[in-house]
Amino acid sequence: MSYYLNSENRLDPGPIYVRENGQLHMVNLALDGVRSSLQKPRPFRLFPKGFSVELCMNREDDTAQKEKTDHFIFTYTREGNLRYSAKSLFSLVLGFISDNVDHIDSLIGFPEQIAEKLFSAAEARQKFTEPGAGLRALQKFTEAYGSLVLCSLCLRNRYLVISEKLEEIKSFRELTCLDLSCCKLGDEHELLEHLTNEALSSVTQLHLKDNCLSDAGVRKMTAPVRVMKRGLENLTLLDLSCNPEITDAGIGYLFSFRKLNCLDISGTGLKDIKAVKHKLQTHIGLVHSKVPLKEFDHSNCKTEGWADQIVLQWERVTSEAVKPRETGEPRTAAQHFYGKRARTEAPVKCPLADTPVNSSEKLQFYKEKAPDCHAPLLKRDAVSSQESKKSKKRAFEEPEKDQSNSSQSSKQKYVCLAVEDWDLLNSY
């Protein structure tokens, strides 16, 4: 106490209490001339001079986290006065949930209208580009809403996006159109194996132009349809052009696609084109088209759905990560900086994407429409009677051939699966 009283700090300490025998006693500061030695107390200042207060709302100390908007909307009136209004509680809650969308347990049964707003809010905050958290958030939406998130996906010439965001791409379900042209996937790529998954059984249009595919890749892609009757069984359009390692044997695997209406095998390694045309016509009913088909125009397949902007965000993030540093001359760098010379970035394009191909070299096939069923009854009866007579003549004239064919077909029933097909079955 004496040290405190004799110190340079002469502020009034207030009453001092001492405990003696379990009781509190106040010490009299007037003793020994203490009160006379103390000066008058100065006014106590809570903050030092020059201190200012800044109102910060919804801001955290973490510098890595992105800046967030505050709870107010600022606008200007016609007179030029500043006007602010508070945001609605729904928008505040929507922003909070979108910031933590990867922590949601499930969205199954959640209203689609609110889910779309939540998805767009998370997309505006670029939550789906974050590694790890973006994948978990995207899986919650695709599991609950399927084709509403994305019904058509175009990854044409975006091999960097496929390599960096493969797991995110595999999370999409119920796609109807998928364009993987000019991506150099190869036969052993993981995405090619994912095409046979039940999650992509709804695909009706598949573009695999210039992907370094061979007969082994076509066999692997068609194995679930040929053996287990699942996979790409609803496929109606298939583009396998510009894959020179696909031969006549690989085309034979395509006969399992019974719903196929359009097929493009231009630029492949076919040797006996006439035989391939005959087989496609007899097995699937596809006829060679002399005119290029409009169905193979790649502008028809676009990215559509809630996640139509996510692919662009992925492409921008991957291009910035791989983009090399500029090593230009000082003069050109200065001209770029001051805007005197425009920056020309040559986009990377597929060398086989826009090569002109003659109509005679194109091998595009389509299925002819069924004949008109509203024809006159007399004509149809006459045609049916003629066909019945021809069938009876063939039955009497070639009994021995039928017996030989039946014996061969009975043998073929037992040899329908090869060893490679059994290996594929065991891998599933």
C-alpha positions as CSV (number, residue, x, y, z in Angstrom):
1,M,0.0,0.0,0.0
2,S,2.8,2.3,0.8
3,Y,4.4,1.7,-2.5
4,Y,1.2,2.5,-4.3
5,L,0.8,5.8,-2.3
6,N,4.3,6.9,-2.9
7,S,4.2,6.1,-6.6
8,E,4.2,8.9,-9.2
9,N,0.6,8.0,-10.2
10,R,-1.4,10.3,-8.0
11,L,-4.9,9.3,-9.1
12,D,-7.4,8.7,-6.3
13,P,-7.5,4.9,-5.8
14,G,-10.8,5.1,-3.9
15,P,-11.6,3.4,-0.6
16,I,-9.3,0.6,0.5
17,Y,-10.6,-2.4,2.6
18,V,-8.6,-4.7,4.9
19,R,-9.9,-8.0,6.2
20,E,-9.2,-8.7,9.9
21,N,-10.6,-11.6,11.9
22,G,-13.2,-12.3,9.2
23,Q,-14.4,-8.8,9.0
24,L,-13.8,-5.9,6.4
25,H,-12.5,-2.6,7.7
26,M,-12.0,0.6,5.6
27,V,-8.6,2.2,6.0
28,N,-8.7,5.9,6.8
29,L,-6.6,7.7,4.1
30,A,-6.5,10.9,6.2
31,L,-3.9,9.3,8.5
32,D,-0.2,10.2,8.2
33,G,-1.0,13.2,5.9
34,V,-1.8,10.9,2.9
35,R,-4.9,12.8,1.7
36,S,-3.0,16.1,1.8
37,S,-0.2,14.7,-0.4
38,L,-2.7,13.4,-3.1
39,Q,-3.6,15.8,-5.9
40,K,-7.1,16.3,-7.2
41,P,-8.2,13.4,-9.6
42,R,-8.1,14.2,-13.3
43,P,-11.0,13.3,-15.4
44,F,-10.8,9.7,-16.6
45,R,-10.5,9.3,-20.4
46,L,-11.8,6.0,-21.9
47,F,-10.1,6.3,-25.3
48,P,-7.0,8.3,-26.2
49,K,-7.1,11.3,-28.4
50,G,-7.5,10.7,-32.1
51,F,-9.4,7.4,-31.6
52,S,-12.2,6.8,-34.1
53,V,-14.9,4.1,-34.4
54,E,-15.7,2.4,-37.7
55,L,-19.0,0.5,-38.0
56,C,-18.1,-2.9,-39.6
57,M,-20.9,-5.3,-40.2
58,N,-20.6,-9.0,-41.1
59,R,-16.8,-8.8,-41.4
60,E,-14.4,-11.4,-40.0
61,D,-10.7,-11.2,-39.2
62,D,-9.9,-14.0,-41.6
63,T,-8.2,-12.3,-44.6
64,A,-8.5,-15.4,-46.7
65,Q,-12.3,-15.3,-46.7
66,K,-13.9,-13.2,-49.4
67,E,-15.5,-9.9,-48.7
68,K,-19.2,-10.1,-47.9
69,T,-22.0,-7.6,-48.5
70,D,-23.4,-5.9,-45.5
71,H,-27.0,-6.0,-44.3
72,F,-28.0,-2.7,-46.1
73,I,-28.8,-1.7,-49.6
74,F,-27.6,1.8,-50.6
75,T,-29.3,3.7,-53.4
76,Y,-29.5,7.3,-54.6
77,T,-32.7,9.3,-55.0
78,R,-33.5,11.6,-57.9
79,E,-32.3,14.5,-55.8
80,G,-29.0,12.9,-55.3
81,N,-29.5,12.0,-51.6
82,L,-28.2,8.7,-50.3
83,R,-30.9,6.3,-49.2
84,Y,-30.4,2.9,-47.5
85,S,-32.8,0.1,-46.7
86,A,-32.3,-3.1,-44.8
87,K,-32.2,-6.4,-46.6
88,S,-35.0,-8.9,-46.1
89,L,-34.6,-11.7,-43.6
90,F,-34.9,-14.3,-46.4
91,S,-32.0,-12.8,-48.3
92,L,-29.8,-12.7,-45.2
93,V,-30.6,-16.3,-44.4
94,L,-30.0,-17.3,-48.0
95,G,-26.6,-15.7,-48.0
96,F,-25.6,-17.4,-44.8
97,I,-26.7,-20.9,-46.0
98,S,-24.9,-20.3,-49.3
99,D,-21.7,-19.5,-47.5
100,N,-22.0,-22.8,-45.7
101,V,-23.7,-24.9,-48.3
102,D,-21.1,-27.7,-48.1
103,H,-22.2,-28.4,-44.5
104,I,-25.8,-29.2,-45.5
105,D,-26.8,-32.8,-44.7
106,S,-29.3,-33.3,-47.5
107,L,-31.7,-31.3,-49.9
108,I,-34.0,-34.1,-50.7
109,G,-37.6,-32.9,-50.4
110,F,-36.6,-29.2,-50.3
111,P,-38.7,-27.0,-52.6
112,E,-37.2,-26.5,-56.1
113,Q,-37.9,-22.8,-56.3
114,I,-35.9,-22.0,-53.1
115,A,-33.2,-24.5,-54.1
116,E,-32.6,-22.8,-57.4
117,K,-32.2,-19.4,-55.5
118,L,-29.8,-21.1,-53.1
119,F,-27.8,-22.6,-56.0
120,S,-27.5,-19.3,-57.8
121,A,-26.4,-17.5,-54.5
122,A,-23.7,-20.2,-54.0
123,E,-22.7,-19.9,-57.6
124,A,-22.3,-16.1,-57.3
125,R,-20.0,-16.6,-54.4
126,Q,-18.0,-19.2,-56.4
127,K,-18.5,-21.9,-53.8
128,F,-18.4,-24.7,-56.4
129,T,-14.9,-23.7,-57.5
130,E,-13.4,-24.4,-54.0
131,P,-11.5,-27.7,-53.8
132,G,-13.2,-30.2,-51.6
133,A,-16.1,-28.0,-50.4
134,G,-17.3,-27.4,-54.0
135,L,-17.6,-31.1,-54.7
136,R,-19.6,-31.8,-51.5
137,A,-21.9,-28.9,-52.2
138,L,-22.5,-29.9,-55.8
139,Q,-23.2,-33.5,-54.8
140,K,-26.0,-32.3,-52.5
141,F,-27.8,-30.6,-55.4
142,T,-27.3,-33.4,-57.9
143,E,-28.6,-36.0,-55.6
144,A,-31.8,-34.1,-54.9
145,Y,-32.6,-32.5,-58.2
146,G,-30.8,-34.5,-61.0
147,S,-31.5,-33.1,-64.4
148,L,-32.6,-29.7,-63.0
149,V,-29.0,-29.0,-62.1
150,L,-27.7,-29.9,-65.5
151,C,-29.5,-31.7,-68.4
152,S,-26.9,-31.0,-71.1
153,L,-23.1,-30.7,-70.7
154,C,-20.7,-29.5,-73.4
155,L,-17.0,-30.1,-72.6
156,R,-15.8,-29.7,-76.2
157,N,-12.0,-29.0,-76.3
158,R,-11.9,-28.6,-72.5
159,Y,-9.5,-31.3,-71.5
160,L,-8.0,-29.1,-68.7
161,V,-11.4,-28.8,-67.1
162,I,-11.9,-32.6,-67.3
163,S,-8.5,-33.3,-65.7
164,E,-9.0,-30.8,-62.9
165,K,-12.7,-31.2,-62.2
166,L,-13.2,-34.9,-63.0
167,E,-15.0,-35.8,-59.7
168,E,-17.3,-32.8,-60.1
169,I,-18.2,-33.9,-63.6
170,K,-18.9,-37.4,-62.5
171,S,-21.4,-36.1,-59.9
172,F,-23.9,-34.9,-62.6
173,R,-26.8,-37.2,-63.1
174,E,-29.6,-37.7,-65.6
175,L,-27.8,-36.0,-68.5
176,T,-29.4,-36.2,-71.9
177,C,-26.6,-34.7,-74.1
178,L,-22.9,-35.0,-73.5
179,D,-20.2,-33.5,-75.8
180,L,-16.7,-34.7,-75.1
181,S,-15.2,-33.9,-78.6
182,C,-11.5,-33.1,-79.0
183,C,-10.6,-34.0,-75.4
184,K,-8.0,-36.8,-76.2
185,L,-9.5,-39.2,-73.6
186,G,-8.2,-42.5,-74.9
187,D,-9.4,-46.0,-74.1
188,E,-8.3,-46.1,-70.5
189,H,-9.7,-42.8,-69.2
190,E,-11.8,-42.9,-66.1
191,L,-14.6,-40.7,-67.6
192,L,-15.0,-43.2,-70.5
193,E,-15.7,-46.0,-67.9
194,H,-18.1,-43.7,-66.1
195,L,-20.2,-43.5,-69.2
196,T,-21.4,-47.0,-68.6
197,N,-22.7,-46.1,-65.1
198,E,-26.4,-46.2,-64.4
199,A,-26.3,-42.5,-63.5
200,L,-25.8,-41.7,-67.3
201,S,-28.3,-44.3,-68.7
202,S,-30.5,-41.3,-69.7
203,V,-27.9,-40.0,-72.2
204,T,-29.4,-39.9,-75.7
205,Q,-26.7,-37.9,-77.6
206,L,-23.0,-38.7,-77.1
207,H,-20.2,-36.9,-79.0
208,L,-16.8,-38.6,-78.9
209,K,-15.1,-37.0,-81.9
210,D,-11.3,-37.0,-81.9
211,N,-10.7,-38.8,-78.6
212,C,-8.0,-41.3,-79.6
213,L,-10.4,-44.2,-79.3
214,S,-9.8,-47.7,-80.7
215,D,-11.7,-50.9,-80.9
216,A,-10.9,-51.7,-77.2
217,G,-12.5,-48.4,-76.1
218,V,-15.7,-49.1,-78.1
219,R,-15.8,-52.6,-76.7
220,K,-15.5,-51.3,-73.2
221,M,-18.2,-48.7,-73.7
222,T,-20.7,-51.1,-75.2
223,A,-20.0,-54.1,-72.8
224,P,-22.8,-53.3,-70.3
225,V,-25.4,-52.9,-73.1
226,R,-24.3,-56.1,-74.9
227,V,-24.1,-58.3,-71.8
228,M,-26.2,-56.9,-69.0
229,K,-28.7,-54.7,-71.0
230,R,-27.9,-51.6,-69.1
231,G,-25.7,-48.5,-69.6
232,L,-26.1,-46.4,-72.8
233,E,-29.2,-48.4,-73.9
234,N,-31.2,-45.2,-74.7
235,L,-28.5,-43.8,-77.0
236,T,-30.0,-42.3,-80.3
237,L,-27.1,-40.2,-81.6
238,L,-23.4,-41.2,-81.5
239,D,-20.4,-39.4,-83.0
240,L,-17.2,-41.4,-83.3
241,S,-15.6,-39.4,-86.1
242,C,-11.9,-38.6,-86.4
243,N,-10.8,-41.8,-84.4
244,P,-8.6,-43.5,-87.0
245,E,-7.9,-46.5,-84.7
246,I,-11.5,-47.7,-84.9
247,T,-11.8,-50.5,-87.5
248,D,-14.5,-52.8,-88.8
249,A,-14.3,-54.9,-85.7
250,G,-15.1,-51.9,-83.5
251,I,-18.1,-51.0,-85.6
252,G,-19.5,-54.5,-84.9
253,Y,-19.9,-53.6,-81.2
254,L,-22.3,-50.8,-82.1
255,F,-25.0,-53.2,-83.2
256,S,-26.2,-53.5,-79.5
257,F,-27.5,-49.9,-79.7
258,R,-31.0,-50.7,-81.0
259,K,-32.4,-47.2,-80.5
260,L,-29.6,-45.6,-82.5
261,N,-30.9,-43.2,-85.2
262,C,-27.8,-41.2,-86.2
263,L,-24.2,-42.4,-86.4
264,D,-21.1,-40.6,-87.6
265,I,-18.0,-42.7,-88.3
266,S,-16.2,-40.3,-90.6
267,G,-12.4,-40.4,-90.4
268,T,-12.2,-43.8,-88.9
269,G,-10.0,-46.7,-90.0
270,L,-12.6,-48.7,-91.9
271,K,-11.4,-50.8,-94.8
272,D,-14.5,-52.5,-96.2
273,I,-17.0,-49.6,-96.2
274,K,-19.6,-51.4,-98.3
275,A,-19.7,-54.3,-95.8
276,V,-20.1,-51.9,-92.9
277,K,-22.9,-50.1,-94.6
278,H,-24.7,-53.3,-95.3
279,K,-24.3,-54.5,-91.7
280,L,-25.6,-51.2,-90.2
281,Q,-28.6,-51.3,-92.5
282,T,-29.5,-54.9,-91.7
283,H,-28.8,-54.9,-88.0
284,I,-29.9,-51.4,-86.9
285,G,-31.7,-50.1,-90.0
286,L,-29.3,-47.2,-90.6
287,V,-28.9,-45.8,-94.1
288,H,-25.9,-43.8,-95.4
289,S,-26.6,-40.1,-95.8
290,K,-25.3,-38.4,-98.9
291,V,-25.9,-35.0,-97.3
292,P,-24.2,-34.0,-94.0
293,L,-26.8,-34.4,-91.2
294,K,-27.8,-31.4,-89.2
295,E,-28.0,-33.5,-86.0
296,F,-24.2,-33.6,-85.8
297,D,-23.9,-29.8,-85.6
298,H,-22.1,-29.3,-82.3
299,S,-24.0,-26.0,-81.7
300,N,-27.0,-28.2,-80.8
301,C,-25.4,-29.5,-77.7
302,K,-25.0,-26.7,-75.1
303,T,-24.6,-26.6,-71.3
304,E,-28.1,-26.1,-70.0
305,G,-29.4,-26.1,-66.4
306,W,-28.8,-24.4,-63.1
307,A,-25.1,-25.1,-63.4
308,D,-24.6,-23.5,-66.9
309,Q,-22.2,-20.9,-65.5
310,I,-20.2,-23.3,-63.3
311,V,-18.3,-24.8,-66.3
312,L,-17.2,-21.3,-67.3
313,Q,-16.0,-20.7,-63.8
314,W,-14.0,-24.0,-63.8
315,E,-12.5,-23.1,-67.2
316,R,-11.4,-19.6,-66.0
317,V,-9.9,-21.0,-62.8
318,T,-8.0,-23.8,-64.6
319,S,-6.8,-21.5,-67.4
320,E,-5.5,-19.0,-64.8
321,A,-3.6,-21.7,-62.9
322,V,-1.9,-23.1,-66.1
323,K,-1.5,-19.7,-67.8
324,P,2.2,-19.0,-68.3
325,R,3.8,-15.7,-67.3
326,E,4.2,-13.1,-69.9
327,T,7.8,-12.8,-71.2
328,G,7.4,-10.1,-73.8
329,E,9.7,-7.3,-74.7
330,P,9.6,-4.1,-72.6
331,R,8.3,-2.0,-75.4
332,T,5.4,-4.4,-76.2
333,A,4.7,-4.8,-72.4
334,A,4.5,-1.0,-72.0
335,Q,2.1,-0.8,-75.0
336,H,-0.1,-3.5,-73.5
337,F,-0.1,-1.6,-70.2
338,Y,-1.1,1.8,-71.7
339,G,-3.7,0.2,-74.1
340,K,-1.9,1.1,-77.3
341,R,-1.7,-2.5,-78.4
342,A,-4.5,-4.9,-77.9
343,R,-3.8,-8.3,-76.2
344,T,-4.5,-11.0,-78.7
345,E,-4.9,-14.4,-77.1
346,A,-5.1,-17.2,-79.6
347,P,-7.6,-19.7,-78.3
348,V,-6.5,-23.4,-78.4
349,K,-8.6,-25.3,-80.9
350,C,-8.9,-28.8,-81.9
351,P,-7.0,-29.4,-85.2
352,L,-9.7,-31.7,-86.5
353,A,-12.6,-29.7,-85.3
354,D,-13.1,-27.4,-88.2
355,T,-11.3,-29.3,-91.0
356,P,-13.5,-29.4,-94.1
357,V,-14.6,-32.8,-95.1
358,N,-16.1,-33.7,-98.4
359,S,-19.6,-35.0,-98.4
360,S,-18.4,-38.2,-100.2
361,E,-15.9,-38.9,-97.4
362,K,-18.4,-38.4,-94.6
363,L,-19.9,-41.6,-93.2
364,Q,-23.0,-40.4,-91.5
365,F,-25.9,-42.8,-91.1
366,Y,-29.5,-42.2,-90.2
367,K,-32.6,-44.3,-89.7
368,E,-35.4,-43.8,-92.2
369,K,-38.8,-43.0,-91.0
370,A,-41.5,-45.7,-91.0
371,P,-43.9,-45.8,-94.0
372,D,-47.2,-44.1,-93.7
373,C,-49.7,-46.3,-91.9
374,H,-52.7,-44.5,-93.4
375,A,-52.2,-46.1,-96.9
376,P,-55.3,-47.6,-98.6
377,L,-56.3,-51.0,-97.3
378,L,-56.4,-52.7,-100.7
379,K,-52.7,-51.9,-101.4
380,R,-51.6,-53.1,-98.0
381,D,-53.5,-56.3,-98.4
382,A,-52.0,-56.9,-101.8
383,V,-48.5,-56.3,-100.5
384,S,-49.1,-58.6,-97.6
385,S,-50.5,-61.4,-99.8
386,Q,-47.4,-61.1,-102.1
387,E,-45.1,-61.3,-99.1
388,S,-46.9,-64.3,-97.8
389,K,-46.6,-66.2,-101.1
390,K,-42.9,-65.4,-101.4
391,S,-42.3,-66.6,-97.8
392,K,-44.2,-69.9,-98.6
393,K,-42.1,-70.5,-101.7
394,R,-38.9,-69.9,-99.7
395,A,-40.1,-72.3,-97.0
396,F,-40.6,-75.2,-99.6
397,E,-37.5,-74.5,-101.7
398,E,-34.9,-74.2,-99.0
399,P,-35.7,-76.6,-96.1
400,E,-32.2,-77.9,-96.0
401,K,-30.7,-74.4,-95.7
402,D,-32.9,-73.7,-92.8
403,Q,-31.8,-76.8,-91.0
404,S,-28.1,-75.9,-91.5
405,N,-28.7,-72.3,-90.3
406,S,-30.6,-73.5,-87.2
407,S,-27.6,-75.8,-86.3
408,Q,-25.2,-72.9,-86.7
409,S,-27.4,-70.5,-84.7
410,S,-27.7,-73.1,-81.9
411,K,-23.9,-73.2,-81.8
412,Q,-23.7,-69.4,-81.8
413,K,-26.0,-69.2,-78.7
414,Y,-23.3,-70.8,-76.6
415,V,-20.4,-68.7,-78.0
416,C,-22.0,-65.2,-77.7
417,L,-19.5,-64.1,-74.9
418,A,-15.8,-63.8,-75.4
419,V,-13.1,-64.0,-72.8
420,E,-12.7,-60.3,-72.9
421,D,-16.4,-59.8,-72.2
422,W,-16.1,-62.1,-69.2
423,D,-13.2,-60.0,-67.9
424,L,-15.2,-56.9,-68.2
425,L,-18.1,-58.5,-66.3
426,N,-15.7,-59.5,-63.5
427,S,-14.4,-55.9,-63.3
428,Y,-17.9,-54.6,-62.7
